[in-house]
């Protein structure tokens, strides 16, 4: 639920009509990016807050019924197609190049899909948001996929590889945060015993994540990236259900983006940014 910070940042971008030519994200970040690209201000906020205590959204009942702690059908079917409609037309008409990161269970490597791979069933987003142990593997286009954050949590290298010399990175952890080894790895070994390469990725995920953060720190010092991260101490859990805490985190993201507005415009310039 730390994605509420990203939600706040993107709410500010939509409000000021700041749009980038390239967006890449994984898991909750990719989900939040959808409404940003479609230009639907307030949509992410409603989803993040209105349904947080709805058992259809997140509950043990879902896990027993669907094999997923998160109600994937509710999140990726009922909400966008019934409750808070997603503007597919504006999304597809956007000139923004959008990449969604997933993890290939067979190789343990990231696979990136584009917005052309997104349909009304949102299978790509389901895959990118499917956490190990609490979500089932998603089969899509011949692949078996899980959460994109497992193999490439912060896809800065992919963005640079795609030719982006300047990047704005939205992180959902405080400065100096570093991951530690997964305490549930023994359980993961049992659950995913048929996916040895995935297990290797899971085992060393914390190292890869921390190396990426070190890389980002170096790029930041060189002035090659602009990083937005929570300026206030993070006070939410992974499965946070307290609307007040989520609202505070969302406001933190919005306020941080507001404070950095001029810096963002100067940093990106007109080449990769459309400002109205």
C-alpha positions as CSV (number, residue, x, y, z in Angstrom):
1,X,0.0,0.0,0.0
2,X,3.1,2.2,-0.1
3,X,1.9,3.0,-3.7
4,X,-0.3,5.7,-2.1
5,X,2.9,7.9,-2.2
6,X,3.2,7.4,-6.0
7,X,-0.5,8.1,-6.3
8,X,0.0,11.5,-4.7
9,X,2.9,12.4,-7.0
10,X,0.9,11.4,-10.1
11,X,-2.2,13.3,-8.9
12,X,0.0,16.5,-8.9
13,X,1.3,15.7,-12.3
14,X,-2.2,15.3,-13.7
15,X,-3.4,18.4,-12.0
16,X,-0.5,20.4,-13.6
17,X,-0.9,18.5,-16.9
18,X,2.7,17.3,-16.8
19,X,3.0,14.3,-19.1
20,X,6.1,12.3,-20.0
21,X,6.9,10.6,-23.2
22,X,8.0,7.4,-21.4
23,X,6.7,5.7,-18.3
24,X,7.8,2.4,-16.9
25,X,6.5,0.7,-13.7
26,X,5.9,-2.5,-11.9
27,X,3.2,-3.7,-9.5
28,X,1.3,-0.9,-7.8
29,X,3.4,1.6,-9.6
30,X,2.2,0.3,-13.0
31,X,-1.4,0.3,-11.7
32,X,-1.1,3.9,-10.6
33,X,0.5,4.9,-13.9
34,X,-2.6,3.7,-15.8
35,X,-4.8,6.4,-14.5
36,X,-2.0,9.0,-14.9
37,X,-1.6,8.1,-18.6
38,X,-5.4,8.2,-19.1
39,X,-5.5,11.6,-17.3
40,X,-8.1,10.6,-14.7
41,X,-7.4,12.8,-11.8
42,X,-8.7,11.5,-8.5
43,X,-9.3,7.9,-9.8
44,X,-6.2,6.4,-8.1
45,X,-7.1,8.2,-4.8
46,X,-10.6,6.8,-4.9
47,X,-9.4,3.2,-5.5
48,X,-6.7,3.5,-2.8
49,X,-9.1,4.8,-0.2
50,X,-12.7,3.8,-1.0
51,X,-12.1,0.1,-1.2
52,X,-9.3,-0.5,1.3
53,X,-11.6,-2.1,3.9
54,X,-13.8,-3.9,1.4
55,X,-13.2,-7.6,1.8
56,X,-13.6,-8.0,-1.9
57,X,-10.4,-5.9,-2.3
58,X,-8.2,-7.5,0.3
59,X,-9.0,-10.3,2.7
60,X,-8.3,-13.9,3.9
61,X,-11.6,-14.8,2.3
62,X,-10.2,-13.9,-1.1
63,X,-7.2,-16.1,-0.4
64,X,-9.4,-19.1,0.4
65,X,-11.7,-18.5,-2.5
66,X,-9.3,-17.4,-5.3
67,X,-5.9,-18.3,-4.0
68,X,-5.0,-14.6,-3.7
69,X,-5.1,-12.3,-0.7
70,X,-6.1,-9.5,-3.1
71,X,-9.4,-9.9,-5.0
72,X,-7.9,-9.8,-8.4
73,X,-11.3,-10.1,-10.2
74,X,-12.7,-7.3,-8.1
75,X,-9.6,-5.1,-8.6
76,X,-9.0,-5.7,-12.3
77,X,-12.6,-6.3,-13.5
78,X,-15.3,-4.8,-11.3
79,X,-13.5,-1.6,-10.2
80,X,-12.3,-0.5,-13.7
81,X,-15.3,-1.7,-15.6
82,X,-18.1,-0.9,-13.1
83,X,-17.3,1.1,-10.0
84,X,-14.6,3.6,-11.1
85,X,-14.5,3.3,-14.9
86,X,-11.2,3.4,-16.6
87,X,-10.9,5.6,-19.7
88,X,-9.5,3.2,-22.3
89,X,-9.9,5.7,-25.1
90,X,-7.8,8.4,-23.5
91,X,-5.2,5.8,-22.4
92,X,-4.8,4.3,-25.9
93,X,-4.8,7.7,-27.5
94,X,-1.9,8.9,-25.3
95,X,1.4,9.2,-27.1
96,X,3.2,8.0,-23.9
97,X,5.3,4.9,-24.3
98,X,4.3,2.7,-21.3
99,X,6.1,-0.4,-20.1
100,X,4.9,-2.8,-17.4
101,X,7.4,-5.1,-15.8
102,X,6.6,-8.7,-14.8
103,X,8.8,-11.6,-13.7
104,X,9.1,-14.8,-15.8
105,X,8.8,-17.7,-13.4
106,X,10.7,-20.0,-15.8
107,X,13.8,-17.8,-16.1
108,X,13.5,-15.5,-13.1
109,X,14.1,-12.6,-15.4
110,X,12.0,-9.5,-16.1
111,X,9.6,-9.4,-19.1
112,X,8.3,-6.0,-20.1
113,X,5.0,-5.5,-21.8
114,X,3.6,-2.4,-23.5
115,X,0.2,-0.7,-23.3
116,X,-0.8,-2.6,-26.5
117,X,-0.8,-5.7,-24.3
118,X,-3.4,-4.3,-22.0
119,X,-7.0,-5.2,-22.5
120,X,-10.2,-5.0,-20.5
121,X,-9.2,-8.0,-18.4
122,X,-5.9,-6.2,-17.3
123,X,-4.0,-9.5,-17.3
124,X,-0.7,-7.8,-17.6
125,X,-1.4,-5.7,-14.5
126,X,-2.6,-8.7,-12.6
127,X,0.7,-10.4,-13.4
128,X,2.8,-7.4,-12.5
129,X,0.9,-7.2,-9.1
130,X,0.9,-10.9,-8.2
131,X,3.0,-11.2,-5.1
132,X,4.5,-14.6,-4.3
133,X,2.8,-16.8,-1.7
134,X,-0.3,-14.5,-1.6
135,X,-1.2,-14.6,-5.3
136,X,-1.3,-17.3,-7.9
137,X,1.0,-17.4,-11.0
138,X,-0.6,-15.6,-14.0
139,X,-0.4,-17.3,-17.4
140,X,-0.2,-14.7,-20.2
141,X,1.0,-15.1,-23.8
142,X,2.7,-18.4,-23.1
143,X,4.5,-17.1,-20.0
144,X,4.0,-17.9,-16.3
145,X,4.3,-14.6,-14.5
146,X,4.6,-13.0,-11.1
147,X,5.1,-9.5,-9.6
148,X,7.5,-7.4,-11.6
149,X,9.2,-6.1,-8.5
150,X,10.8,-9.5,-7.9
151,X,13.2,-9.3,-10.8
152,X,13.4,-5.5,-11.5
153,X,11.7,-3.5,-8.8
154,X,13.0,-0.1,-9.9
155,X,13.5,-0.5,-13.7
156,X,15.9,2.5,-14.1
157,X,18.4,0.4,-16.2
158,X,15.7,-0.6,-18.6
159,X,14.7,3.0,-19.1
160,X,18.3,4.1,-19.8
161,X,18.7,1.1,-22.1
162,X,15.7,2.4,-24.0
163,X,17.4,5.7,-24.6
164,X,16.2,7.9,-21.8
165,X,19.1,10.1,-20.7
166,X,17.1,11.8,-18.0
167,X,14.8,10.0,-15.6
168,X,12.5,11.0,-12.8
169,X,12.2,8.1,-10.3
170,X,9.4,7.8,-7.8
171,X,10.4,5.6,-4.8
172,X,8.1,4.6,-2.0
173,X,10.7,4.1,0.7
174,X,12.6,6.7,2.7
175,X,16.2,7.6,1.9
176,X,18.8,5.1,3.1
177,X,16.3,2.2,3.2
178,X,17.8,-1.1,2.3
179,X,16.2,-4.5,2.0
180,X,17.2,-7.5,4.1
181,X,17.1,-11.3,3.2
182,X,13.6,-12.7,2.9
183,X,12.6,-14.4,6.2
184,X,10.1,-16.6,4.3
185,X,12.6,-18.0,1.8
186,X,12.2,-21.6,3.2
187,X,8.5,-21.4,2.5
188,X,9.2,-20.0,-1.0
189,X,11.5,-22.9,-1.7
190,X,8.6,-25.3,-1.0
191,X,6.0,-23.3,-2.9
192,X,8.1,-22.7,-6.0
193,X,10.3,-25.9,-6.0
194,X,9.5,-26.4,-9.7
195,X,10.9,-22.9,-10.6
196,X,14.6,-23.0,-9.6
197,X,15.6,-19.9,-11.5
198,X,12.7,-18.0,-9.9
199,X,13.9,-19.2,-6.5
200,X,17.4,-17.8,-7.3
201,X,15.9,-14.4,-8.1
202,X,13.9,-14.5,-4.9
203,X,16.9,-15.5,-2.8
204,X,19.0,-12.6,-4.1
205,X,16.3,-10.1,-4.6
206,X,17.4,-8.0,-1.7
207,X,20.9,-7.7,-3.0
208,X,19.8,-6.8,-6.5
209,X,17.3,-4.2,-5.0
210,X,20.0,-2.7,-2.8
211,X,22.5,-2.5,-5.7
212,X,19.9,-0.7,-7.8
213,X,19.4,1.8,-4.9
214,X,23.2,2.4,-4.8
215,X,23.2,2.9,-8.6
216,X,20.4,5.4,-8.3
217,X,22.2,7.3,-5.5
218,X,25.3,7.5,-7.8
219,X,23.1,8.8,-10.7
220,X,21.5,11.3,-8.4
221,X,24.8,12.7,-7.4
222,X,25.8,13.0,-11.1
223,X,22.6,14.9,-11.8
224,X,21.3,12.2,-14.2
225,X,18.1,11.4,-12.3
226,X,15.7,13.3,-10.1
227,X,14.3,11.2,-7.3
228,X,11.0,11.7,-5.4
229,X,10.7,9.7,-2.2
230,X,8.7,10.1,1.0
231,X,10.1,13.1,2.9
232,X,8.3,12.0,6.0
233,X,8.9,8.7,7.9
234,X,7.0,5.9,6.3
235,X,4.1,4.8,8.6
236,X,2.2,2.2,6.5
237,X,2.4,-1.6,6.3
238,X,2.5,-3.6,3.1
239,X,-1.2,-4.5,3.7
240,X,-2.2,-1.3,5.4
241,X,-5.9,-0.8,6.0
242,X,-5.9,2.5,7.9
243,X,-7.4,5.2,5.5
244,X,-5.9,8.0,7.6
245,X,-2.4,6.6,7.2
246,X,-2.8,6.1,3.5
247,X,-4.2,9.6,3.1
248,X,-1.2,11.0,4.9
249,X,1.1,9.1,2.6
250,X,-0.8,10.3,-0.5
251,X,-0.6,13.9,0.7
252,X,3.2,13.4,1.3
253,X,3.6,12.4,-2.3
254,X,1.5,15.3,-3.6
255,X,3.3,17.8,-1.4
256,X,6.7,16.5,-2.4
257,X,5.9,16.8,-6.0
258,X,4.6,20.3,-5.4
259,X,7.8,21.4,-3.7
260,X,9.9,20.0,-6.5
261,X,7.7,21.3,-9.4
262,X,10.2,23.9,-10.7
263,X,13.1,21.5,-10.3
264,X,11.2,18.8,-12.3
265,X,10.5,21.1,-15.2
266,X,14.1,22.4,-15.3
267,X,15.5,18.9,-15.1
268,X,13.4,17.3,-17.8
269,X,13.1,20.3,-20.1
270,X,10.7,20.3,-23.1
271,X,12.2,17.3,-24.9
272,X,10.6,14.6,-22.8
273,X,7.9,16.6,-21.0
274,X,4.6,18.1,-22.2
275,X,3.4,20.8,-19.8
276,X,0.1,22.6,-20.4
